[in-house]
């Protein structure tokens, strides 16, 4: 038991180290060097994560998580060395095209985040519906939780309104989004296609995006930040390092990164349960859920989750504040649009399926 526990601790520490290195190295390169250097490091980290994911898929050894830890500092040093003097034209071209790919992938990220958010909200609504049947205690607790979610959403939107609705266009978009959310909620209640758990989750999603639209631009990564030279006393140097890390890591980007990765992770877990026949139990049929195409897709996504992490983080860091605001508005309306389609397309003939997935 002791060797297994030690190996598990070392492996988990290596994974956390990998995440921390990526979180620090990308904004560090962007703030201390230039955007092309940041894009080059992002591309190198992405290619390394593809190789790592392929080795995990083919080999599957837990030692891979430990073996890749030194690679990230090595790639950072390569990037710093490449941009220390004259930059090779091929590197500039590669970083330029990688930046274009990240910009072009913005609609894809919005679609994935919106659909993942809706899947998670519907799954929570389904779980809440099942818990209501367990007793009145669950029903009371879920009603209180839904009411708290509504209140928290309203409070967040009210406090974010001065900055999120700074222009006539943004205030109009906010009004349209809130009106659409309220109307869709009542339509869903009237058609018995949703419940308070799902609708409160949608309210939280809208409030979250509105809050990001109103985040002060000063909180976003400031390229002017720089790291002071090594001082003779190590304590002031460590304090400078802590201040640099705390000021360099962009807080709104971290919130957006965590949210996007979390909802995509949970959505990948929910996907294998969608499309099941009504007579199948939770274990599935034949070979179980593993034989489903959605399960294979989930396994592939989880295998290459580090590549997704690097790509999502690089994309969020690359966008300026104004671009992030407009993509947030697109995310709000796309999520509400697919929710409206889901509410209105379903009919009573789908009751057999909705017993297993939808919340009517």
C-alpha positions in Angstrom: 0.0 0.0 0.0 2.8 2.4 0.9 4.6 2.2 -2.5 1.3 2.6 -4.4 0.4 5.7 -2.3 3.8 7.2 -2.8 3.6 6.6 -6.6 0.1 8.1 -6.7 1.3 11.2 -4.7 4.3 11.7 -7.0 2.1 11.3 -10.2 -0.5 13.7 -8.9 2.2 16.2 -7.9 3.6 16.0 -11.4 0.2 16.7 -13.0 -0.3 19.7 -10.8 3.1 20.9 -11.7 2.3 20.6 -15.3 -0.8 22.7 -15.0 0.9 25.3 -12.9 3.8 25.6 -15.3 1.4 26.1 -18.3 -0.5 28.7 -16.3 2.6 30.7 -15.5 4.8 30.3 -18.6 2.3 31.5 -21.2 1.4 34.9 -19.6 5.1 35.2 -18.5 6.2 35.0 -22.1 3.5 37.3 -23.3 4.3 40.0 -20.7 8.1 39.7 -20.7 8.8 39.1 -24.4 6.3 39.6 -27.2 3.1 38.2 -28.7 5.1 36.2 -31.3 7.1 34.6 -28.6 4.0 33.8 -26.7 2.5 32.2 -29.8 5.6 30.2 -30.4 5.6 28.8 -26.8 1.9 28.1 -27.1 2.5 26.1 -30.4 5.4 24.2 -28.8 3.3 23.3 -25.8 0.5 22.2 -28.0 2.7 20.0 -30.1 4.2 18.5 -27.0 0.8 17.8 -25.5 -0.2 16.1 -28.7 2.8 13.8 -28.5 2.1 13.2 -24.8 -1.5 12.4 -25.4 -0.6 10.0 -28.2 1.8 8.2 -26.0 -0.8 8.0 -23.3 -3.3 6.6 -25.8 -0.8 4.0 -27.1 1.2 3.2 -24.0 -0.9 4.4 -21.0 1.9 4.4 -18.5 1.5 6.6 -15.4 5.2 7.5 -15.7 4.4 9.7 -18.6 3.0 12.4 -16.3 6.3 12.5 -14.5 8.5 12.3 -17.6 6.9 15.4 -19.2 7.5 17.7 -16.2 11.0 18.9 -17.4 9.7 19.5 -20.9 7.8 22.7 -20.1 10.8 24.6 -18.7 12.9 23.3 -21.6 10.4 24.7 -24.1 10.3 28.0 -22.2 14.1 28.3 -22.4 14.0 27.4 -26.1 11.4 30.2 -26.7 13.4 32.7 -24.7 16.6 31.8 -26.6 14.9 31.9 -30.0 13.8 35.5 -29.4 16.9 36.7 -27.5 18.5 37.9 -30.8 17.4 37.6 -34.4 14.3 35.5 -34.9 14.3 32.9 -37.7 11.7 33.7 -40.3 10.2 30.2 -40.1 9.6 30.7 -36.4 7.9 34.0 -37.0 5.7 32.5 -39.8 4.8 29.5 -37.6 3.8 31.7 -34.7 1.8 34.0 -37.0 -0.2 31.1 -38.5 -0.8 29.6 -35.0 -2.2 33.0 -33.9 -4.5 33.0 -36.9 -5.7 29.5 -36.1 -6.5 30.5 -32.6 -8.4 33.6 -33.8 -10.3 31.5 -36.3 -11.2 28.9 -33.7 -13.1 31.5 -31.6 -16.6 30.4 -32.9 -15.8 26.8 -32.2 -14.9 27.6 -28.6 -18.1 29.5 -28.2 -20.2 26.6 -29.6 -18.4 24.1 -27.3 -18.8 26.2 -24.2 -22.4 27.0 -24.9 -23.5 23.5 -25.6 -21.4 22.1 -22.7 -23.0 24.7 -20.4 -26.5 23.7 -21.5 -25.7 20.0 -21.2 -24.5 20.5 -17.6 -27.6 22.6 -16.8 -29.9 20.0 -18.2 -28.1 17.2 -16.3 -28.4 19.1 -13.1 -32.1 19.6 -13.8 -32.5 15.9 -14.4 -30.7 15.0 -11.2 -32.8 17.5 -9.3 -36.0 16.0 -10.7 -34.9 12.5 -9.6 -34.0 13.8 -6.1 -37.4 15.4 -5.7 -39.0 12.0 -5.8 -36.9 10.9 -2.9 -38.7 13.0 -0.4 -39.9 16.4 0.7 -36.6 17.2 2.2 -34.8 17.1 -1.1 -37.6 19.1 -2.7 -37.3 21.9 -0.1 -33.5 21.9 -0.4 -33.6 22.1 -4.2 -36.2 24.9 -4.1 -34.0 26.9 -1.7 -30.9 26.2 -3.9 -32.8 27.3 -7.0 -34.0 30.5 -5.3 -30.5 31.2 -4.1 -29.3 30.8 -7.7 -31.9 33.2 -9.0 -31.0 35.8 -6.3 -27.3 35.4 -6.9 -27.8 35.8 -10.7 -29.9 38.9 -10.2 -27.4 40.4 -7.8 -24.5 39.7 -10.1 -26.3 41.3 -13.1 -27.3 44.4 -11.1 -23.7 44.9 -9.8 -22.2 44.3 -13.2 -24.7 46.5 -15.0 -22.7 49.9 -14.8 -19.7 48.4 -16.5 -21.3 45.7 -18.6 -23.8 48.2 -20.1 -21.5 51.0 -20.6 -22.7 51.7 -24.2 -26.2 51.9 -25.7 -25.5 48.7 -27.7 -24.3 46.7 -24.8 -27.3 47.8 -22.6 -29.6 46.8 -25.4 -28.0 43.4 -25.7 -28.3 42.9 -21.9 -32.0 43.8 -22.0 -32.6 41.4 -24.9 -30.7 38.6 -23.1 -32.6 39.1 -19.9 -36.0 39.3 -21.7 -35.2 36.2 -23.7 -34.2 34.3 -20.6 -37.4 35.2 -18.7 -39.6 34.4 -21.7 -37.9 31.1 -22.4 -38.2 30.2 -18.7 -41.9 30.8 -18.6 -42.4 29.0 -22.0 -40.5 26.0 -20.6 -42.6 26.0 -17.4 -45.8 26.3 -19.4 -44.8 23.4 -21.8 -43.4 21.3 -18.9 -40.1 21.1 -20.7 -37.9 22.5 -17.9 -37.8 23.0 -14.2 -36.4 25.5 -11.7 -33.1 23.8 -11.4 -32.3 24.0 -15.1 -33.7 27.5 -15.5 -31.7 28.8 -12.5 -28.5 27.2 -14.0 -29.2 29.1 -17.2 -29.7 32.3 -15.2 -26.3 31.7 -13.6 -24.7 31.1 -17.0 -26.1 34.4 -18.3 -25.0 36.3 -15.1 -21.5 34.8 -15.4 -21.1 36.0 -19.0 -22.5 39.4 -18.2 -20.0 39.7 -15.3 -17.1 38.9 -17.6 -18.4 41.5 -20.0 -18.2 44.1 -17.3 -14.8 43.1 -15.8 -12.5 46.1 -15.6 -9.9 46.1 -18.3 -7.2 46.9 -15.7 -7.6 43.3 -14.4 -6.7 41.8 -17.8 -3.1 41.0 -18.5 -1.0 44.1 -18.7 1.9 43.7 -21.2 3.8 46.4 -19.5 4.5 44.3 -16.4 8.1 43.2 -16.1 10.2 41.2 -13.8 12.8 43.0 -11.7 16.4 41.7 -11.7 17.7 39.4 -9.0 18.4 41.3 -5.8 21.1 40.6 -3.3 18.6 39.6 -0.7 16.6 36.5 -1.5 13.5 37.5 0.5 12.8 40.7 -1.5 13.4 38.7 -4.6 10.9 36.1 -3.6 8.4 38.8 -2.7 9.0 40.3 -6.2 8.3 36.9 -7.7 5.1 36.5 -5.8 3.9 40.0 -6.8 4.8 39.3 -10.4 2.9 36.0 -10.5 -0.1 37.5 -8.8 -0.2 40.5 -11.2 0.7 38.6 -14.4 -1.9 35.9 -14.1 -5.0 37.5 -15.6 -7.9 36.9 -13.2 -10.8 37.1 -15.7 -9.0 34.8 -18.0 -8.4 32.3 -15.2 -12.1 32.4 -14.3 -13.1 31.9 -18.0 -10.5 29.1 -18.4 -11.6 27.2 -15.3 -15.3 27.5 -16.2 -14.8 26.5 -19.8 -12.7 23.4 -18.9 -15.0 22.4 -16.1 -18.2 22.5 -18.3 -16.5 20.7 -21.2 -15.2 18.0 -18.8 -18.7 17.4 -17.3 -20.3 17.5 -20.8 -17.8 14.9 -21.9 -19.1 12.7 -19.0 -22.7 13.4 -19.9 -22.4 12.7 -23.7 -22.3 8.9 -23.4 -25.7 8.9 -21.6 -27.4 10.8 -24.4 -29.2 8.8 -27.1 -29.6 5.7 -24.9 -32.7 3.6 -25.7 -35.4 3.9 -23.1 -35.2 0.2 -22.1 -31.4 0.4 -21.3 -30.3 0.8 -17.8 -27.3 2.8 -16.6 -25.0 -0.1 -17.5 -26.0 0.0 -21.1 -26.3 -3.1 -23.3 -23.9 -5.6 -24.8 -20.5 -4.2 -23.9 -21.9 -1.3 -21.8 -21.3 2.3 -22.5 -17.8 1.8 -23.8 -19.0 0.6 -27.1 -20.9 3.8 -27.9 -19.4 6.4 -30.3 -19.9 9.1 -27.7 -17.9 7.1 -25.2 -15.1 6.7 -27.6 -15.2 10.5 -28.3 -15.1 11.1 -24.6 -12.1 8.9 -24.1 -10.3 10.7 -26.9 -11.1 14.1 -25.5 -9.9 13.1 -22.0 -6.7 11.7 -23.5 -5.9 14.9 -25.2 -7.2 17.2 -22.5 -3.8 18.8 -22.1 -3.9 19.9 -25.7 -7.4 21.4 -25.2 -6.1 23.1 -22.0 -3.2 24.7 -23.9 -5.4 25.8 -26.8 -8.2 27.2 -24.7 -5.8 29.1 -22.4 -3.8 30.5 -25.3 -7.0 31.6 -27.1 -8.2 33.4 -24.0 -4.9 35.1 -23.4 -4.7 36.2 -27.1 -8.0 38.0 -27.1 -8.1 41.6 -26.0 -10.8 42.8 -23.7 -13.1 44.2 -26.3 -12.9 40.9 -28.3 -13.7 38.9 -25.2 -16.7 41.1 -24.5 -18.3 40.6 -27.9 -17.6 36.8 -27.9 -19.3 36.7 -24.4 -22.4 38.3 -25.9 -22.3 35.7 -28.7 -22.0 33.0 -26.1 -25.1 34.3 -24.2 -27.3 34.4 -27.3 -26.0 31.1 -28.7 -26.8 29.3 -25.4 -30.2 30.8 -25.2 -30.9 30.0 -28.8 -30.0 26.3 -28.5 -32.0 26.2 -25.3 -35.0 27.6 -27.1 -34.6 25.0 -29.9 -34.4 22.3 -27.3 -37.6 23.5 -25.6 -39.7 24.0 -28.7 -38.6 21.1 -30.9 -39.5 18.4 -28.3 -43.1 17.2 -28.4 -45.2 14.7 -26.5 -44.1 11.8 -28.8 -40.7 12.1 -27.3 -41.9 11.2 -23.8 -40.2 7.9 -23.9 -36.8 9.5 -24.4 -37.4 12.4 -22.0 -37.9 9.9 -19.2 -34.3 9.1 -19.4 -32.7 12.4 -20.4 -34.9 15.5 -20.8 -36.6 17.3 -17.9 -40.2 17.8 -18.8 
